[in-house]
Amino acid sequence: MKELLIIFLIMVLGYALGHINFFGLKFGASAILIVALFFGHFGFEVPKFLASLGLVLFLAPIGLMAGPSFMANIKKNGLSFLTISFITVSIGGVLIVLVSKFFDIDLALSMGLATGAMTSTSMLGTVKSLTTSNLPGVGYGIAYAFGVVGVVLIVQLIPRLLKVDVEEENKKLILPKDNANTVKKDFGNLIDFENNGLFAIALASTLGILLGSIKIPIGNVSLSLGAGGGSLIAGLVLGHYGRLGRINLVVSNDRLALVRDLGLAFFLLESGVSAGTGFVEVVSQYGIKLFFAGVILTLVPALISLFISYKVFKLPLFAALGATTGSMTSAPSLGALLQVTNGDDKVSSFYAATQPTATVMMVFLPQIINIFFPMS
């Protein structure tokens, strides 16, 4: 009874805190992690299983949501967007190792800082699966705030520094036609097992967990998607095809979003409570350098991604900023960009072109780093 009360109390307080406007910024569901850190520090506990359940319920709906447009976005936007995602994530990986060495920070903590700095909850799930340490969750909690604020500031300040004309920049956002996204396939009479999307999510989760359990030996370690990564891939595939034989798997984004948000809440909640037991001790041990490490892990990948998008691939400024927010998987910064463009939602297409691929790459990144620099 006590654990059940704590779970929902943390969610209530987290959502309430997330709704507060801090100088134009709202933390949203991520505030659950902050509240959970507080409860964890004072010795409260929740079931460990909650994080695994939450991660699957978070990533499977994301895959199902991105699936219908994933391949179309890749075909439409070309190799450049894959390259932007790859470079951003790769730079993040290099910085994780450099930050760990330069600041003399445990690699598990450095990875946790990177997950917060790049606002990647899916990456945090992979990191947590590679170590029994609570440091990844601590690092996520420390770096997440600036991970959000940093990219939001880039989105808001760059157009001002370059003194661009918003209306002129909006006119440059010309999207190529894509019949695949406008013409719905006629599947005929399909079978609906239930109407709320839970069957599709359960199927994606089941296939994803099976896929994630496959281990590929590389040297002395094994590479795997894990339950979270497998669920994301399974969701992308099922979402892309929209059916399994005569079974309908098309689910509205509103219904998927409900399960996705519940999964995110569960995951952040357990991660925060687990990390809270050592949060103050870790901050006391490492001090202000953790903040500087988080700043580096946020600003360097984001600014390089913007430079490549804008100068190398010659994207219009707002398109380049949209691709950058996607490659950093930063939904709050996309919201800020929409404000900068006076609500021109064409920038969302450029976010969507890089966000799914960056999300998938970030799932793999910690495992690749762990091959060369094993965590304890």
Secondary structure as a PSIPRED ss2 file (coil, helix, strand):
# PSIPRED VFORMAT (PSIPRED V4.0)

   1 M C   1.000  0.000  0.000
   2 K H   0.000  1.000  0.000
   3 E H   0.000  1.000  0.000
   4 L H   0.000  1.000  0.000
   5 L H   0.000  1.000  0.000
   6 I H   0.000  1.000  0.000
   7 I H   0.000  1.000  0.000
   8 F H   0.000  1.000  0.000
   9 L H   0.000  1.000  0.000
  10 I H   0.000  1.000  0.000
  11 M H   0.000  1.000  0.000
  12 V H   0.000  1.000  0.000
  13 L H   0.000  1.000  0.000
  14 G H   0.000  1.000  0.000
  15 Y H   0.000  1.000  0.000
  16 A H   0.000  1.000  0.000
  17 L H   0.000  1.000  0.000
  18 G H   0.000  1.000  0.000
  19 H H   0.000  1.000  0.000
  20 I C   1.000  0.000  0.000
  21 N C   1.000  0.000  0.000
  22 F E   0.000  0.000  1.000
  23 F C   1.000  0.000  0.000
  24 G C   1.000  0.000  0.000
  25 L E   0.000  0.000  1.000
  26 K C   1.000  0.000  0.000
  27 F C   1.000  0.000  0.000
  28 G H   0.000  1.000  0.000
  29 A H   0.000  1.000  0.000
  30 S H   0.000  1.000  0.000
  31 A H   0.000  1.000  0.000
  32 I H   0.000  1.000  0.000
  33 L H   0.000  1.000  0.000
  34 I H   0.000  1.000  0.000
  35 V H   0.000  1.000  0.000
  36 A H   0.000  1.000  0.000
  37 L H   0.000  1.000  0.000
  38 F H   0.000  1.000  0.000
  39 F H   0.000  1.000  0.000
  40 G H   0.000  1.000  0.000
  41 H H   0.000  1.000  0.000
  42 F C   1.000  0.000  0.000
  43 G C   1.000  0.000  0.000
  44 F C   1.000  0.000  0.000
  45 E C   1.000  0.000  0.000
  46 V C   1.000  0.000  0.000
  47 P C   1.000  0.000  0.000
  48 K C   1.000  0.000  0.000
  49 F H   0.000  1.000  0.000
  50 L H   0.000  1.000  0.000
  51 A H   0.000  1.000  0.000
  52 S H   0.000  1.000  0.000
  53 L H   0.000  1.000  0.000
  54 G H   0.000  1.000  0.000
  55 L H   0.000  1.000  0.000
  56 V H   0.000  1.000  0.000
  57 L H   0.000  1.000  0.000
  58 F H   0.000  1.000  0.000
  59 L H   0.000  1.000  0.000
  60 A H   0.000  1.000  0.000
  61 P H   0.000  1.000  0.000
  62 I H   0.000  1.000  0.000
  63 G H   0.000  1.000  0.000
  64 L H   0.000  1.000  0.000
  65 M H   0.000  1.000  0.000
  66 A H   0.000  1.000  0.000
  67 G H   0.000  1.000  0.000
  68 P H   0.000  1.000  0.000
  69 S H   0.000  1.000  0.000
  70 F H   0.000  1.000  0.000
  71 M H   0.000  1.000  0.000
  72 A H   0.000  1.000  0.000
  73 N H   0.000  1.000  0.000
  74 I H   0.000  1.000  0.000
  75 K H   0.000  1.000  0.000
  76 K H   0.000  1.000  0.000
  77 N H   0.000  1.000  0.000
  78 G C   1.000  0.000  0.000
  79 L H   0.000  1.000  0.000
  80 S H   0.000  1.000  0.000
  81 F H   0.000  1.000  0.000
  82 L H   0.000  1.000  0.000
  83 T H   0.000  1.000  0.000
  84 I H   0.000  1.000  0.000
  85 S H   0.000  1.000  0.000
  86 F H   0.000  1.000  0.000
  87 I H   0.000  1.000  0.000
  88 T H   0.000  1.000  0.000
  89 V H   0.000  1.000  0.000
  90 S H   0.000  1.000  0.000
  91 I H   0.000  1.000  0.000
  92 G H   0.000  1.000  0.000
  93 G H   0.000  1.000  0.000
  94 V H   0.000  1.000  0.000
  95 L H   0.000  1.000  0.000
  96 I H   0.000  1.000  0.000
  97 V H   0.000  1.000  0.000
  98 L H   0.000  1.000  0.000
  99 V H   0.000  1.000  0.000
 100 S H   0.000  1.000  0.000
 101 K H   0.000  1.000  0.000
 102 F H   0.000  1.000  0.000
 103 F C   1.000  0.000  0.000
 104 D C   1.000  0.000  0.000
 105 I C   1.000  0.000  0.000
 106 D C   1.000  0.000  0.000
 107 L H   0.000  1.000  0.000
 108 A H   0.000  1.000  0.000
 109 L H   0.000  1.000  0.000
 110 S H   0.000  1.000  0.000
 111 M H   0.000  1.000  0.000
 112 G H   0.000  1.000  0.000
 113 L H   0.000  1.000  0.000
 114 A H   0.000  1.000  0.000
 115 T H   0.000  1.000  0.000
 116 G H   0.000  1.000  0.000
 117 A H   0.000  1.000  0.000
 118 M C   1.000  0.000  0.000
 119 T C   1.000  0.000  0.000
 120 S C   1.000  0.000  0.000
 121 T H   0.000  1.000  0.000
 122 S H   0.000  1.000  0.000
 123 M H   0.000  1.000  0.000
 124 L H   0.000  1.000  0.000
 125 G H   0.000  1.000  0.000
 126 T H   0.000  1.000  0.000
 127 V H   0.000  1.000  0.000
 128 K H   0.000  1.000  0.000
 129 S H   0.000  1.000  0.000
 130 L H   0.000  1.000  0.000
 131 T C   1.000  0.000  0.000
 132 T C   1.000  0.000  0.000
 133 S C   1.000  0.000  0.000
 134 N C   1.000  0.000  0.000
 135 L H   0.000  1.000  0.000
 136 P H   0.000  1.000  0.000
 137 G H   0.000  1.000  0.000
 138 V H   0.000  1.000  0.000
 139 G H   0.000  1.000  0.000
 140 Y H   0.000  1.000  0.000
 141 G H   0.000  1.000  0.000
 142 I H   0.000  1.000  0.000
 143 A H   0.000  1.000  0.000
 144 Y H   0.000  1.000  0.000
 145 A H   0.000  1.000  0.000
 146 F H   0.000  1.000  0.000
 147 G H   0.000  1.000  0.000
 148 V H   0.000  1.000  0.000
 149 V H   0.000  1.000  0.000
 150 G H   0.000  1.000  0.000
 151 V H   0.000  1.000  0.000
 152 V H   0.000  1.000  0.000
 153 L H   0.000  1.000  0.000
 154 I H   0.000  1.000  0.000
 155 V H   0.000  1.000  0.000
 156 Q H   0.000  1.000  0.000
 157 L H   0.000  1.000  0.000
 158 I H   0.000  1.000  0.000
 159 P H   0.000  1.000  0.000
 160 R H   0.000  1.000  0.000
 161 L H   0.000  1.000  0.000
 162 L C   1.000  0.000  0.000
 163 K C   1.000  0.000  0.000
 164 V C   1.000  0.000  0.000
 165 D C   1.000  0.000  0.000
 166 V H   0.000  1.000  0.000
 167 E H   0.000  1.000  0.000
 168 E H   0.000  1.000  0.000
 169 E H   0.000  1.000  0.000
 170 N H   0.000  1.000  0.000
 171 K H   0.000  1.000  0.000
 172 K C   1.000  0.000  0.000
 173 L C   1.000  0.000  0.000
 174 I C   1.000  0.000  0.000
 175 L C   1.000  0.000  0.000
 176 P C   1.000  0.000  0.000
 177 K C   1.000  0.000  0.000
 178 D C   1.000  0.000  0.000
 179 N H   0.000  1.000  0.000
 180 A H   0.000  1.000  0.000
 181 N H   0.000  1.000  0.000
 182 T H   0.000  1.000  0.000
 183 V C   1.000  0.000  0.000
 184 K C   1.000  0.000  0.000
 185 K C   1.000  0.000  0.000
 186 D C   1.000  0.000  0.000
 187 F C   1.000  0.000  0.000
 188 G C   1.000  0.000  0.000
 189 N C   1.000  0.000  0.000
 190 L C   1.000  0.000  0.000
 191 I E   0.000  0.000  1.000
 192 D C   1.000  0.000  0.000
 193 F C   1.000  0.000  0.000
 194 E C   1.000  0.000  0.000
 195 N C   1.000  0.000  0.000
 196 N C   1.000  0.000  0.000
 197 G C   1.000  0.000  0.000
 198 L H   0.000  1.000  0.000
 199 F H   0.000  1.000  0.000
 200 A H   0.000  1.000  0.000
 201 I H   0.000  1.000  0.000
 202 A H   0.000  1.000  0.000
 203 L H   0.000  1.000  0.000
 204 A H   0.000  1.000  0.000
 205 S H   0.000  1.000  0.000
 206 T H   0.000  1.000  0.000
 207 L H   0.000  1.000  0.000
 208 G H   0.000  1.000  0.000
 209 I H   0.000  1.000  0.000
 210 L H   0.000  1.000  0.000
 211 L H   0.000  1.000  0.000
 212 G H   0.000  1.000  0.000
 213 S C   1.000  0.000  0.000
 214 I C   1.000  0.000  0.000
 215 K C   1.000  0.000  0.000
 216 I E   0.000  0.000  1.000
 217 P E   0.000  0.000  1.000
 218 I E   0.000  0.000  1.000
 219 G C   1.000  0.000  0.000
 220 N C   1.000  0.000  0.000
 221 V E   0.000  0.000  1.000
 222 S E   0.000  0.000  1.000
 223 L E   0.000  0.000  1.000
 224 S C   1.000  0.000  0.000
 225 L C   1.000  0.000  0.000
 226 G H   0.000  1.000  0.000
 227 A H   0.000  1.000  0.000
 228 G H   0.000  1.000  0.000
 229 G H   0.000  1.000  0.000
 230 G H   0.000  1.000  0.000
 231 S H   0.000  1.000  0.000
 232 L H   0.000  1.000  0.000
 233 I H   0.000  1.000  0.000
 234 A H   0.000  1.000  0.000
 235 G H   0.000  1.000  0.000
 236 L H   0.000  1.000  0.000
 237 V H   0.000  1.000  0.000
 238 L H   0.000  1.000  0.000
 239 G H   0.000  1.000  0.000
 240 H H   0.000  1.000  0.000
 241 Y H   0.000  1.000  0.000
 242 G C   1.000  0.000  0.000
 243 R E   0.000  0.000  1.000
 244 L E   0.000  0.000  1.000
 245 G C   1.000  0.000  0.000
 246 R C   1.000  0.000  0.000
 247 I E   0.000  0.000  1.000
 248 N E   0.000  0.000  1.000
 249 L C   1.000  0.000  0.000
 250 V C   1.000  0.000  0.000
 251 V C   1.000  0.000  0.000
 252 S C   1.000  0.000  0.000
 253 N H   0.000  1.000  0.000
 254 D H   0.000  1.000  0.000
 255 R H   0.000  1.000  0.000
 256 L H   0.000  1.000  0.000
 257 A H   0.000  1.000  0.000
 258 L H   0.000  1.000  0.000
 259 V H   0.000  1.000  0.000
 260 R H   0.000  1.000  0.000
 261 D H   0.000  1.000  0.000
 262 L H   0.000  1.000  0.000
 263 G H   0.000  1.000  0.000
 264 L H   0.000  1.000  0.000
 265 A H   0.000  1.000  0.000
 266 F H   0.000  1.000  0.000
 267 F H   0.000  1.000  0.000
 268 L H   0.000  1.000  0.000
 269 L H   0.000  1.000  0.000
 270 E H   0.000  1.000  0.000
 271 S H   0.000  1.000  0.000
 272 G H   0.000  1.000  0.000
 273 V H   0.000  1.000  0.000
 274 S H   0.000  1.000  0.000
 275 A H   0.000  1.000  0.000
 276 G H   0.000  1.000  0.000
 277 T C   1.000  0.000  0.000
 278 G C   1.000  0.000  0.000
 279 F H   0.000  1.000  0.000
 280 V H   0.000  1.000  0.000
 281 E H   0.000  1.000  0.000
 282 V H   0.000  1.000  0.000
 283 V H   0.000  1.000  0.000
 284 S H   0.000  1.000  0.000
 285 Q H   0.000  1.000  0.000
 286 Y H   0.000  1.000  0.000
 287 G C   1.000  0.000  0.000
 288 I C   1.000  0.000  0.000
 289 K H   0.000  1.000  0.000
 290 L H   0.000  1.000  0.000
 291 F H   0.000  1.000  0.000
 292 F H   0.000  1.000  0.000
 293 A H   0.000  1.000  0.000
 294 G H   0.000  1.000  0.000
 295 V H   0.000  1.000  0.000
 296 I H   0.000  1.000  0.000
 297 L H   0.000  1.000  0.000
 298 T H   0.000  1.000  0.000
 299 L H   0.000  1.000  0.000
 300 V H   0.000  1.000  0.000
 301 P H   0.000  1.000  0.000
 302 A H   0.000  1.000  0.000
 303 L H   0.000  1.000  0.000
 304 I H   0.000  1.000  0.000
 305 S H   0.000  1.000  0.000
 306 L H   0.000  1.000  0.000
 307 F H   0.000  1.000  0.000
 308 I H   0.000  1.000  0.000
 309 S H   0.000  1.000  0.000
 310 Y H   0.000  1.000  0.000
 311 K H   0.000  1.000  0.000
 312 V H   0.000  1.000  0.000
 313 F C   1.000  0.000  0.000
 314 K C   1.000  0.000  0.000
 315 L C   1.000  0.000  0.000
 316 P C   1.000  0.000  0.000
 317 L H   0.000  1.000  0.000
 318 F H   0.000  1.000  0.000
 319 A H   0.000  1.000  0.000
 320 A H   0.000  1.000  0.000
 321 L H   0.000  1.000  0.000
 322 G H   0.000  1.000  0.000
 323 A H   0.000  1.000  0.000
 324 T H   0.000  1.000  0.000
 325 T H   0.000  1.000  0.000
 326 G H   0.000  1.000  0.000
 327 S H   0.000  1.000  0.000
 328 M C   1.000  0.000  0.000
 329 T C   1.000  0.000  0.000
 330 S C   1.000  0.000  0.000
 331 A H   0.000  1.000  0.000
 332 P H   0.000  1.000  0.000
 333 S H   0.000  1.000  0.000
 334 L H   0.000  1.000  0.000
 335 G H   0.000  1.000  0.000
 336 A H   0.000  1.000  0.000
 337 L H   0.000  1.000  0.000
 338 L H   0.000  1.000  0.000
 339 Q H   0.000  1.000  0.000
 340 V H   0.000  1.000  0.000
 341 T C   1.000  0.000  0.000
 342 N C   1.000  0.000  0.000
 343 G C   1.000  0.000  0.000
 344 D C   1.000  0.000  0.000
 345 D C   1.000  0.000  0.000
 346 K C   1.000  0.000  0.000
 347 V H   0.000  1.000  0.000
 348 S H   0.000  1.000  0.000
 349 S H   0.000  1.000  0.000
 350 F H   0.000  1.000  0.000
 351 Y H   0.000  1.000  0.000
 352 A H   0.000  1.000  0.000
 353 A H   0.000  1.000  0.000
 354 T H   0.000  1.000  0.000
 355 Q H   0.000  1.000  0.000
 356 P H   0.000  1.000  0.000
 357 T H   0.000  1.000  0.000
 358 A H   0.000  1.000  0.000
 359 T H   0.000  1.000  0.000
 360 V H   0.000  1.000  0.000
 361 M H   0.000  1.000  0.000
 362 M H   0.000  1.000  0.000
 363 V H   0.000  1.000  0.000
 364 F H   0.000  1.000  0.000
 365 L H   0.000  1.000  0.000
 366 P H   0.000  1.000  0.000
 367 Q H   0.000  1.000  0.000
 368 I H   0.000  1.000  0.000
 369 I H   0.000  1.000  0.000
 370 N H   0.000  1.000  0.000
 371 I H   0.000  1.000  0.000
 372 F H   0.000  1.000  0.000
 373 F C   1.000  0.000  0.000
 374 P C   1.000  0.000  0.000
 375 M C   1.000  0.000  0.000
 376 S C   1.000  0.000  0.000
